[in-house]
């Protein structure tokens, strides 16, 4: 592995950093207070070709590698988790899944406009009674001629009110557990689709999160992604991509917590010296610095495997588990360093702490990832090649049809 960023990656990092410093950071405090999701941010990201950065150019994307996506997510979360989440869901969970599993017709109809940022994609797996236990979902898809009739509801869906297209998972067979789950591309404009935002969230208040309701939604058979019964495999491969972007975002949150803490350590004095001179404060700073490097390396290893076109479920799970835990600890320590001021939104660290909790829960709780890593180590879990792999990079060297 080469640990140096390429010239292209450095340019993208600078571009996104400038964007975040100009468009997000000056506004995020007020957006967070008002519980306001600003859709113009997505349009501006699209103008910069960042909504499909790792999608091949022939499908409307920028054709960059997967670690460039990680760099973008890291910088976006340095501004706020809400807008990293938007890219994670649109690109990681939806568009990259269409790239991996979609037919050529589906790619042309849905992937191209999404990669161009003309349409927004979302992901519908979680239900009120089905989170970690995916097979407990109640949503159904009944075949009816050339269509499926979908009924059910999805909860905690990011971009629920902003998305044009949803990747929805529902049961086509009921008595065979996760083997009866199938995946469908559902357009917002299909009759019977309704959404409602969730209010009163602890964190990510500047993000759009809510519920999707499906009432006798007629979906063409041509909008089924993969074969009947492949929905669970498709969902798990999507989570490999989503978790990768979440882990990358966590790196950005660690960096933001560290930057805020370093600044305050030099500004604040106690007992006639900067608080950074106190050893217990240095201990917290040292832990943030170490976890920043560790988490970034784990993310880049996962991205390197993606670039090779190799299965990376184990490595991505590890990166997500370690980075998200480290981000939560970094934000918590940042509040401690700021003392009473850390408890006020006058400083950004209280928002960092609130935002850091959700990634420890979604896309696999830390408990789920702990079990996964234990099973890998014990030899109880083994990853096998999928019927369709995410294409390796550079894309021009492989066929994506």
N, C-alpha and C positions, 0 to 999 in steps of 0.2 A: 504494500500500500504506500502511496505517496501522500504525505501529510500536508504538503503545500497546496494552497488553493491555486488553481489555474488563473491565467490572466482574465479569462471570461468570468470565472467565479468571483474574483476580486472585484471586477467591474459591477457584477450584479449585486454583490454585497454592499458596495458603495451607493449604488442606485437605490436600493431598498432602504438603506440607512437614511439617506437624504429624504426619501419619501416619508418615512416614519417620523423623522424629526420635524418635518414641515406640516404634514397632514394629520397625524394622529396625536402625537404627544401634546401639542398646544391645545387640543380639543378634548382629550379623553377624560379629563377630570369632570368636565361638565356633562359629557355624554353619559358617563358612569352615574353621575348624580341623577340625571334625568331618565335613566334607564332607556337610553336612546340608541338604536342601531342606525348607523349612517350608511345608507346604501350607495352613496356616491363614492365611497372608498373602493367598492368592488369595481365600479366603472373605471376609476382611475388606475386600479391594478390591471384591468384589462387593457387599457391604453398602453401600459408598460409591458404588455405581453407576459404578465405574471400569473394569469389564471390558468394557463396551460403550459407552464414552463417546461415540464418534462414529458409533454406529449409530442410525438413526431410532427414535423412540419407539414407532412402530407395530410394530417388530420387537424390542422389549424393551430398547432402548438408551436413553441419556440425551439423544440428539439434539443433541449439541454439535458444534462444528466440528472440522476436522482439526488445526488448530494447538493446540486444547485437548488433543488426544491427544499432541502433541509436548511440551507443557508437563508433562503427567503423566509421560511417559517420561524427560524431563530430571530431574525431581525424584526419580523412583524410582532412577535410576542414580546420583544423588548419594548414595543409601544403599548400593546395590550393583547391579552389572550383572545378577545372577541374576534379580531381580524385575522389572527393566525388560525383560529377555529374555522372561519369562513373558507380559507384556502384549504385547510385539512379536509373539510367535508366535500367541497366542490371538486378539488383536484384529487386528493388522496383516496377518499372513500368512493366517490362516484366516477369521475372521468378516467382514472387509472384502471378501475374495474371494467369500464366499458372497453378500454384499450385491450385489456387482457382477455375478456370473455365475449365481447360483442361480435356480431356478424358485420360484414362490410356495410350492409344496409343500415344497421344500427349506428355504426360509427359515423357514417356520412350524415345521418339524420340528427343524431344527438351529440356525439363526441365533438364534431367539428365546431358547431356553434358554442359549445361549452368551452372548448379550448381557446376559442377566440374571445371568450368573455361576453358573447352576445346573449347567452342564456346561462342560468345558474343551476347547478345540480345539487341535490341533497340525498340523504341516505336514511332509509327507514327500516331499522331492525328491531330496536328496543320497543317493548310494550309495557303497559302498567304492571303486568304480572310475569314478564319475561325479559330479564336483563342478562345476567351471567348465564342463566339457564335458557338458552335460545330455543330449545325444543319445546318449551312451555308456551310458545306463542299461540295465540288464538285466531289470528287473522287467517282468512281462508281465500282460496282461489279455485273456483269451480269451472271446469271446462264447459263451454257452451258454444258449439259450432266452431267458428273461426275466432272466438274470443274466450277470455276468462272473466268471470264475475268476481270481483274482489270485495270483501267485507272485513271490517276490523278497524283497529286504531293503532297508532304508533305514538310513543311519547318520548320526550326529551330529544326532539329532532331539531338540530341546528339548521338555521336558514329556512325554517318552516314557512315563514311568510314571504321570503325573498326568492325561493326556488321556483324555477320553471318546470323542472323535471325531478322526480323522486325515484330512487332505486328502492323498491319495496319488496320485502320478503313475506311470503305467505305460504300456508300449507295447502298443497294439492292432494295430499293423502294424510289422514289423521292418525293412523294406528302404528306408524313405523318411526316415530320420533323425528330426529333431525333429518333422516333420509327422505322424509315427505315434504321438505321445504323447497320451494322454487323461488326464483327471482324475476322481477318484472320492472320494466321502465314505465312509469306512470306520469303522465303529463298533468300539470295543475289544471289545465282547461278541460280535462275529462270530466263529464258530469258525475257528481257524487263525491268529489274530492273537496274537503274543507280543512282549513287549518286554524289554529288558535294559539297565540303566544302564551307562555307560562310567565306569570308575574311572581315577584317576591323571592327571586333567587339570591342565594348568599353571595355569589360572585358572577363574573362575566356578565355584568349587568348591561354593558354596552353591546352585547350580542343578542341575536334573535334566536330564541329557543322555544319550542312549543310542541303541540300535538297535531297529528294528521289523522283525519277521520275519513274512512272509506265506506261509502254506502252504495252498494250495487254498482260499483265502478266497472264499466266494460272496458277491458284492455285487450287489444288485438294479440293473437298468438304470436305475431311477428315481433311483439314487444317483450316476449319472454327472453330473459338473458340466460344462455346456456340451456341445458336439457331439464326436463322435469326431474325433480329430486336432487339437482345439483346446487340448490340454493345455499345449503350450509357450507359447502366447499367455497362457493363464490363469496359468501359473507366472510369467511375466515381469511380468504386471500385479500379481500378488501380491507380487513382489519390489519393485515400486515402492512398495508400502505398507510392507512390512517394512523396506526400506532407509531409508525416511523415519523410522520409529521408532528404528532403530539410530543414525541420525545425530543425532536428538534426544537419545537417551541419551548419546551421546558428548559433547554439550554439557554434560550433567550431570556427566560424569566430569572434564571440564576444570575446571568450577566447583569440584568437590570437591577436585581437586588444587591449585587456586589457594587455596581457603580454608585447607586444611591447611598450605600453604606460607607463607601470610601469617601465620598463627598462630605457626608455628615461627620465622619471621624476626624476630618481636618478642620471642620467648622466649629464643632462643639468642644468645649473645654470643661473639665472637672478637675478639682484639686490642682489647679494651676498648670494643667497640661492637656493637650489634645486627647480625646478619649481613645484615639487609636494607639496611644502609648500604653494603655492598660492591657495586660496580658490576656485577660479573659475576652476582651474585645478582639484582640489579635487572633485568638483561637477561633472565634466565629468567622473572621475574615479569611483565615487560612483554610477552614473547612469549605467555605464558599468557593475559594480559588481552586482547591483540589477537585471538588465536585464538578466545577465548570469544565475542567480539562477531561476528567474521566467521562462525563456524560457526552461531551462532544465527540470523543474518540469512539464511544460505543455507537453513537448515531452514524458517524462516518463509516464505521465498519459495516453496519447494516446497509447503508447506501452503496458501499463498494460491492457488496454481494448482489444488490439489485442491479447495479450496472453490469455485472457479469451474467445476469439472467438466471441467478441461482436462488433456490428456495432459502428464505431467511426468517422463517417464523421464530425460531429459537433466539436468534440474535436481535431481532426487532423487539420481541417480548422483553428481553434483558435490558435493552436500551430504554424502552418505555418505563419499565419498572424502576430502574435505578435513577433515570433522569427526573422523573416526576416526583419521586420521593425526595430527591436532592433539591428540587425546586421548592417544594413545600418547606423543607428545613431551611433553605436559604431565605425565603420570604419571612418565615417565623423569626429567624435570627436578625433579619434586617429590622423588623419591628422592635425587637428587643434592644438593638443598638440605638435606635431612635428614641427609646424610652417613651415618655408620655406623648411626644409628638408623633410617634409611630402609630398611635391609636387614633389619629386624626387624619382626615383626607387632605389636610394641608400638604402632607407629604405622600408620595405615591406608594409607599411600602404597605400601607394597610390594604390597598387595592390589590397589590401583588399577593398578599396572604390570602385574601378572599378568593382571588382567581386561581390560586395554586391548588385549591382543594379539589375542584372538579376533575382535573386530569388524573388524580389519584384514584378516581372512581370510574370514569367512563373509558370505553374501549378496553375493557378488562381491568377490574379492580386490582389493587396491589396484591390482594390475597390470591386472586386467580393467577397472576404472573408468578407469585411465589410458588404456587403449586406446580405450574408449568415448568419452572426452572428446576424444581426438585425432581420432577418426573423425568426430565431430560437427563439430569445427572445420574439418576438411578437406572436409566435404561428402560423405563416404562413408557416413554413417549419417543416416537421417531417420525420425522417428517419424510413423506414420500413425494416424488414429483407430481404436480397437478397435471390434469389433461391439457390445460393451457397455462403457460407461464407468462409472466410479465416480460415483454421484450427487452433484450439486453440493449445497452447503449455502447457505441453510437448506433442510432437506429438505422442509418443507411446501410449498415452491414448485415441486417437481418430482415427477413420478411415479416411484416406485421399484418398480412392479410389472412 
